[in-house]
Amino acid sequence: MSLPAPDPLCTVLITGASSGIGEQLARQLAAAGHGLTLVARRQERLERLAAELRTQHDVEVAVHAADLGDAAARAKLVATLDASGRFVAGVCNNAGFGSFGDFAELPLERETEMVRVNVLAVHELTGAFLRPMIERGEGAILNVASTAAFQPLPTAATYAATKAFVLAFSEALHAELAGTGVSCTALCPGPVPTEFGENAGATRREAQLPDLFFTKPEQVAREAIAGMRKGKRSVIPGLGNRGSAFGGRYVPRTLLLPIARRLGGRAFGPGPGEPGS
């Protein structure tokens, strides 16, 4: 069945729910009648969103402020959900962040934190709720990867590597889950006009990309939820992004990597008026 019909005794867990794709997943799932558990670091934003969704859609919305890079915070989240008595019918592992620049020049602790959030949190939260789903015979996991997952990306080495893990892990789980009633879908958006680019220091790079590569968070969430319901292996919103993903998989690395390196250097070098220009 994959993502089951809304049930007051069930919840859908959404990480990174305070903005962007996560917020849109919350809005659209609540509009469809699903109860939610919203997770992010910014509790005030979560509380405002939860109050709005409760009022508009008469669904139960729980809020859990947590830094998913912290192992104790992840364990507390799982324990809280286990103690709630509500079946976790869906997990949307959306929390994540990126950074851009040469790896040797970036703060190592921040890069390591990215691995914790983008990889370890996805891995642990998937594992925490997968077995009960299999036992019940229904449930859906949505792991947010990226079109960056389809090839190594100089100047985004750690980010692309974390998303490659999410994609490979999710596609493998999708195959393992065949016949169980449970699905795992990898969502691979390209650039989305959210806070991600600003937080990652990539606003200049995003400004250089053609509009055809951008997909609104509302559309990304809509296609993601449809993919969860259908139990799809992967979802790549936007025609331009599907073409980019295809090229990333099949263009020889000897051609791809030097081009990606040159483009990355131009995108992240200092612009007029910026430090170092």
C-alpha positions in Angstrom: 0.0 0.0 0.0 3.0 2.4 0.6 1.7 5.6 2.2 -1.6 4.6 3.8 -4.8 6.6 3.9 -5.0 9.2 6.8 -5.7 7.7 10.2 -6.0 9.6 13.5 -3.9 6.9 15.1 -1.0 7.5 12.6 1.5 10.2 12.0 3.9 11.2 9.2 7.3 12.3 10.4 8.8 15.3 8.5 12.3 16.5 9.3 13.5 19.9 8.2 9.8 21.0 8.3 10.3 24.6 9.2 10.8 25.9 5.6 11.1 25.0 2.0 10.3 21.5 0.8 9.7 20.3 4.3 7.1 23.0 5.0 5.3 22.2 1.7 5.3 18.5 2.5 3.7 19.4 5.8 1.1 21.7 4.3 0.1 19.2 1.5 0.0 16.1 3.7 -2.1 18.0 6.4 -4.5 19.2 3.6 -4.9 15.5 2.7 -5.9 14.7 6.3 -2.6 13.2 7.6 -1.5 13.8 11.2 2.1 15.0 11.4 5.1 15.1 13.6 7.3 18.1 12.6 11.0 18.3 13.3 13.5 21.1 12.9 15.8 23.2 15.0 13.6 26.3 14.9 10.8 25.6 17.4 9.0 29.0 16.9 8.6 28.4 13.2 7.4 24.8 13.8 4.9 26.0 16.4 3.5 28.6 14.1 3.2 26.1 11.2 1.6 23.5 13.5 -1.0 25.9 14.8 -1.9 26.9 11.3 -2.3 23.4 10.1 -4.4 22.3 13.1 -6.8 25.2 12.5 -7.0 24.8 8.8 -7.2 21.0 8.5 -8.3 19.7 11.9 -5.4 17.3 12.1 -3.1 16.4 15.0 0.3 18.0 14.6 3.1 17.4 17.1 6.3 19.5 17.2 9.7 18.3 18.2 12.6 20.8 18.1 15.9 18.9 17.5 19.3 19.2 15.9 19.5 15.9 14.0 23.3 16.1 13.8 23.2 15.2 17.5 23.0 11.4 18.2 21.2 12.0 21.6 18.6 14.3 19.9 17.9 11.6 17.3 17.5 9.0 20.0 15.1 11.2 22.0 13.0 11.8 18.8 12.7 8.1 18.2 11.8 7.4 21.9 9.2 10.2 21.9 7.5 8.8 18.8 7.6 5.2 20.2 6.0 6.4 23.5 3.3 8.4 21.6 1.4 5.2 20.7 0.9 6.5 17.2 2.0 4.4 14.2 4.5 6.2 12.0 2.9 5.6 8.6 5.4 7.8 6.7 8.9 9.2 7.2 10.0 12.2 5.2 13.8 12.6 5.8 14.1 16.1 4.4 16.5 17.8 6.8 19.9 18.5 5.3 22.2 21.3 4.3 25.1 21.9 1.9 28.3 23.9 1.6 30.3 25.0 -1.4 33.9 25.6 -2.1 37.1 23.5 -2.2 37.0 20.9 0.6 40.5 21.8 1.8 39.4 25.4 2.4 36.1 24.6 4.2 35.7 24.2 8.0 36.1 20.5 8.6 33.7 20.3 11.6 31.0 21.8 9.4 31.6 19.3 6.7 31.5 16.5 9.3 28.3 17.9 10.7 26.9 17.7 7.1 27.6 14.0 7.0 25.8 13.5 10.4 22.7 15.3 9.2 22.5 14.3 5.6 23.6 10.7 6.1 23.5 9.4 9.7 20.1 11.0 10.5 18.6 9.6 7.3 20.1 6.2 8.0 19.0 6.0 11.6 15.5 7.4 11.2 14.8 5.1 8.3 16.0 2.1 10.3 14.0 3.2 13.4 10.6 3.0 11.8 11.1 0.6 8.9 10.5 -2.7 10.8 7.2 -1.7 12.3 6.0 -0.6 8.9 6.9 -4.0 7.5 5.2 -5.8 10.3 2.0 -3.8 9.7 2.3 -4.2 5.9 2.1 -0.5 5.0 4.2 2.6 5.2 6.3 4.9 3.1 9.8 6.4 3.5 10.8 9.5 1.5 14.5 10.3 1.6 15.5 13.6 0.0 18.5 13.3 -2.1 19.3 15.7 -5.0 20.3 15.8 -8.6 23.8 16.3 -7.1 23.6 12.6 -6.2 24.2 11.5 -9.7 27.8 12.6 -10.1 30.8 13.8 -8.0 30.8 17.6 -7.8 34.0 19.5 -7.3 33.4 22.5 -5.0 30.5 20.5 -3.5 32.4 17.3 -2.7 30.8 16.5 0.7 27.3 17.5 -0.2 27.2 15.5 -3.5 28.7 12.5 -1.7 26.1 12.6 1.1 23.3 12.8 -1.5 24.8 9.9 -3.5 24.6 7.8 -0.3 21.0 8.8 0.2 20.1 7.9 -3.4 22.0 4.5 -3.4 20.6 3.6 0.1 17.0 4.4 -0.9 17.1 2.6 -4.2 18.5 -0.5 -2.6 15.9 -0.4 0.1 13.1 0.0 -2.5 14.2 -3.3 -4.0 14.5 -5.0 -0.7 10.9 -3.9 0.3 9.2 -5.3 -2.8 6.1 -7.2 -1.8 6.0 -5.9 1.8 3.5 -3.1 1.3 6.2 -0.6 2.3 8.2 1.6 -0.1 11.3 3.8 0.0 11.4 6.7 -2.5 14.4 8.9 -3.3 13.4 12.5 -4.0 16.0 14.2 -6.2 15.2 17.8 -6.7 17.4 20.2 -8.5 17.7 23.9 -7.4 14.6 25.0 -5.4 14.0 28.7 -4.4 14.3 28.1 -0.7 16.8 29.2 2.1 19.1 26.3 1.1 21.2 28.3 -1.3 21.7 31.2 1.1 22.6 28.9 3.9 25.1 27.0 1.8 26.7 30.1 0.4 25.5 29.3 -3.1 23.4 32.3 -4.1 25.8 33.3 -6.8 25.8 29.8 -8.3 22.0 29.6 -8.3 21.8 33.0 -10.0 23.8 31.7 -12.9 21.5 28.7 -13.5 18.8 28.8 -16.2 15.2 29.0 -14.9 14.4 25.6 -16.4 16.4 23.9 -13.6 14.5 25.6 -10.8 11.4 23.9 -9.4 9.1 25.5 -6.9 8.9 23.8 -3.5 5.1 23.3 -3.9 5.7 21.3 -7.1 8.5 19.3 -5.5 6.3 18.4 -2.5 3.4 17.5 -4.7 5.4 15.1 -6.9 7.1 13.7 -3.8 3.8 12.8 -2.1 2.5 11.3 -5.3 5.6 9.2 -5.4 5.1 8.0 -1.8 1.5 7.0 -2.6 2.6 5.1 -5.7 5.6 3.5 -4.0 8.0 4.9 -6.7 11.7 4.2 -6.5 12.7 7.7 -7.3 11.2 11.1 -8.2 13.1 13.8 -10.1 10.9 16.9 -10.4 11.4 19.0 -13.6 12.3 18.0 -17.1 15.6 19.9 -17.0 16.6 18.1 -13.8 15.8 14.7 -15.3 18.1 15.5 -18.2 20.8 16.7 -15.8 20.5 13.5 -13.8 20.7 11.4 -16.9 23.9 13.2 -18.0 25.4 12.9 -14.6 25.0 9.2 -14.6 26.3 8.5 -18.2 28.8 11.2 -19.2 32.3 9.8 -18.7 34.0 11.2 -15.6 37.1 12.2 -17.6 34.8 14.7 -19.4 32.4 15.6 -16.6 34.8 16.4 -13.7 37.0 19.1 -15.4 33.9 20.9 -16.7 32.2 20.7 -13.3 35.4 22.0 -11.6 35.6 25.0 -14.0 31.9 25.8 -13.5 32.2 25.5 -9.8 35.2 27.7 -9.6 33.4 30.5 -11.5 30.3 30.1 -9.5 32.0 30.4 -6.1 34.8 32.8 -6.8 34.3 36.3 -5.3 32.0 38.6 -7.2 32.3 42.4 -7.5 32.4 43.9 -4.0 32.8 40.6 -2.3 35.8 39.7 0.0 38.7 38.7 -2.2 37.5 40.3 -5.4 
